């Protein structure tokens, strides 16, 4: 297990078996807290790769964890005072939006690069000009860098 996963397991108080550890006799509130801790630990375990910007799957997994925590808020809300949860839910929405901007650009760029790899650039015989996705990819890269700065 890597250090991020170890700290994740330590933070959550859960084993590294990828389960929140909900027991049959847990109250709804206990199950909610275990679920949120587990998903928060999952999210935090992806933080380093996301911050470095080299692992687009770490960012994807971090974003998935935020969505799962938001879904858990809906499931476990009856066990908690709604106003107590609201600031946390708003924070998760904000994190999700910021991660989403970067993730969307990662997907756009990945798809465009795959397309470009399977459809080689060919010059028009009459114009001697070639059509390429490079300007589009460069523009998306600039947007991604700006979104990463917002994320950090």
Order of alpha helices (4+ residues) and beta strands (2+ residues): alpha-alpha-alpha-alpha-alpha-alpha
